[in-house]
Amino acid sequence: MKKILIAGKSIYSNKSFLQILLTFFGLNWSSLIFASSLAGLNYQVKLLLISPTYIGFLNSIFRLNYVILKILYKKYIFIIRAEKRLGSYRGLRLKLGLPNRGQRTHGNAKTSKKFIFK
């Protein structure tokens, strides 16, 4: 099985184009369908059947239009660290392991609270 390099990540799978790229941090259905339409590919085709020229074209589409994988993850972690450092309400909820987007902690205490206090 040959190795394919997309967006700095090597892939060895024979799954469809959409299934593999949905595992990338920062990509969703709509962005992948848009990228496949720009490249002129069917998103259901197996990734190993795509020619190297199309793969290079997909890499350039992702590089120009999307912030994905390590760069996006580092950005996300930096924002969370800044929230915690500032001591904002969201930062405090993140430190305690509690939900920070308005979810209840009364009715779903077993799943939302992380049993920090012993």
HELIX and SHEET records of a PDB file:
HELIX    1   1 PHE A   17  LEU A   21  1                                   5    
HELIX    2   2 TRP A   29  ALA A   39  1                                  11    
HELIX    3   3 LEU A   47  LEU A   49  5                                   3    
HELIX    4   4 PRO A   52  ASN A   65  1                                  14    
HELIX    5   5 LYS A   70  LEU A   86  1                                  17    
HELIX    6   6 TYR A   89  LEU A   96  1                                   8    
HELIX    7   7 ALA A  109  SER A  112  1                                   4    
SHEET    1   A 2 ILE A   4  ILE A   6  0                                        
SHEET    2   A 2 LYS A   9  ILE A  11 -1                                        
END                                                                             
